[in-house]
């Protein structure tokens, strides 16, 4: 299974268009979006190409199936505009792994985590910092942010395929890989 994974678009039509192009090129089984779609948030700068209506337009006729979870900057009024369903969390079975997707603002950074067991993957965004590591048997993956990266990282996204999670900069630069074994 191939998953294209992104988080924290924060109203950037450029980031949405980039994801559309990557879906057309990679043909993933699904696009996993980890929240913060339209609003930039009160603590973040305004993205250079801020345009929430344009983000909605990019996703309006998207052909790739989308699994999306709600972020801390996603107001209900904004979510009503999105042309895909948004849940608080999602569970994805892929290549023998149980992937628990949440935005991450309510998650601790290490176990124990309610509903998560050793061997599971916790897939989240929120921090805007890429992550791929195992802590006490739980795998933590974060694709970083497509729009407002932090921690000195470039804008980024993730790909899961052949049992590995990889993060790339929007410029194509490889950033990290994490390859857990299925529990």
C-alpha positions in Angstrom: 0.0 0.0 0.0 1.2 3.5 -0.8 0.1 6.5 1.3 0.8 10.1 0.6 0.8 11.9 4.0 0.7 15.7 4.6 -0.1 18.0 7.5 -0.5 21.7 8.3 -1.4 23.3 5.0 -2.7 26.3 6.8 -4.5 27.8 3.8 -1.7 27.5 1.2 -3.1 26.8 -2.3 0.5 26.1 -3.4 0.8 23.3 -0.9 -2.6 21.9 -1.9 -1.6 22.0 -5.6 1.7 20.3 -4.8 -0.2 17.5 -3.1 -2.4 17.2 -6.1 0.6 16.9 -8.4 2.3 14.3 -6.2 -0.9 12.2 -6.2 -1.0 12.3 -10.0 2.6 11.2 -10.1 2.8 8.7 -7.3 -0.8 7.3 -7.6 -1.1 6.5 -3.9 -3.9 4.3 -2.5 -4.9 7.3 -0.4 -4.0 10.8 0.7 -3.8 11.1 4.5 -4.2 14.6 5.7 -3.4 15.4 9.3 -5.2 18.6 10.0 -4.9 22.4 9.9 -6.3 22.9 6.4 -7.5 26.5 5.9 -6.6 28.8 8.9 -3.0 29.8 9.6 -3.6 29.9 13.4 -3.0 32.8 15.8 0.6 31.9 16.6 1.7 31.3 13.0 2.6 33.9 10.3 0.4 34.3 7.3 1.6 31.9 4.6 3.0 33.7 1.5 0.2 32.5 -0.7 -2.7 32.4 1.8 -5.9 31.5 0.0 -8.4 29.2 1.8 -11.0 29.3 -1.0 -8.3 28.2 -3.5 -7.3 25.3 -1.2 -11.0 24.1 -1.2 -11.0 24.4 -5.0 -7.9 22.2 -5.4 -9.5 19.4 -3.4 -13.0 19.8 -5.0 -12.5 17.2 -7.7 -9.7 15.2 -6.2 -9.5 11.6 -7.5 -7.3 10.1 -4.8 -9.3 8.8 -1.8 -8.7 11.1 1.2 -8.6 10.2 4.9 -8.5 13.4 6.9 -8.4 14.2 10.6 -9.1 17.5 12.4 -6.4 19.8 13.6 -6.4 22.4 16.4 -6.8 25.3 13.8 -9.8 23.7 12.1 -13.0 25.5 13.0 -16.3 23.9 12.2 -17.2 26.7 9.8 -14.0 25.9 7.9 -14.6 22.2 7.8 -18.0 22.7 6.3 -16.3 24.1 3.2 -14.0 21.1 2.7 -15.1 18.6 0.0 -14.0 15.6 2.1 -15.0 14.2 5.5 -12.9 15.1 8.5 -12.8 12.9 11.6 -11.1 13.4 15.0 -9.0 10.4 14.4 -8.7 7.5 11.9 -7.2 4.0 12.0 -5.6 2.7 8.8 -4.4 -0.8 8.2 -1.4 -0.9 5.9 1.2 -3.5 5.2 0.6 -5.3 8.5 0.7 -2.1 10.5 -2.1 -0.4 12.5 -1.7 3.3 11.9 -3.5 5.6 14.3 -3.9 9.1 12.6 -4.5 12.2 14.7 -3.5 15.8 14.4 -1.3 15.4 17.5 -2.3 18.4 19.7 -3.8 16.0 22.3 -1.2 13.3 22.1 1.7 12.7 24.4 5.1 12.4 22.7 5.7 9.0 24.1 3.7 6.0 25.5 1.4 5.3 27.2 -1.2 6.5 24.8 -4.9 5.4 25.3 -5.9 3.0 22.5 -2.3 2.6 21.2 -0.4 -0.6 21.8 3.2 -1.6 21.0 3.7 -2.2 17.3 1.1 0.5 16.4 2.1 3.7 14.4 1.0 7.1 15.8 0.8 9.3 12.7 0.4 13.0 13.5 1.2 16.5 12.4 0.8 19.6 14.6 4.5 20.2 15.5 5.5 21.1 11.9 8.7 19.0 12.5 9.3 15.7 10.7 9.6 12.6 13.0 10.2 8.9 12.5 11.2 6.9 15.6 10.2 4.1 17.9 9.6 4.7 21.6 8.7 1.8 23.9 7.5 -0.3 20.9 5.3 2.5 19.5 6.3 4.1 16.1 5.9 7.8 15.9 5.6 9.4 12.4 5.2 13.0 11.5 5.5 14.4 7.9 6.3 17.9 9.1 4.4 20.8 7.5 3.8 21.6 3.8 3.5 25.3 4.5 5.0 26.5 7.8 7.9 24.2 8.7 9.7 24.6 12.0 12.9 23.3 13.7 15.1 24.3 10.7 13.4 21.8 8.4 12.0 22.6 4.9 8.4 22.4 4.0 7.8 18.6 3.8 5.4 15.7 3.2 5.6 11.9 3.8 5.2 8.7 1.8 4.5 5.3 3.3 5.2 2.3 1.0 6.9 -1.1 1.2 6.9 -0.9 5.0 8.8 2.3 5.2 7.8 5.9 6.1 9.9 8.5 4.3 9.8 12.3 4.6 10.8 14.5 1.7 11.1 18.3 1.3 8.8 19.8 -1.3 11.9 20.3 -3.3 12.4 16.5 -3.5 15.2 16.3 -0.9 15.1 13.2 1.2 14.8 14.1 5.0 14.3 10.9 6.9 13.2 7.2 6.9 11.7 5.0 9.5 11.1 1.3 8.9 9.3 -0.5 11.7 8.6 -4.2 11.8 5.0 -5.1 12.1 4.1 -6.4 15.5 
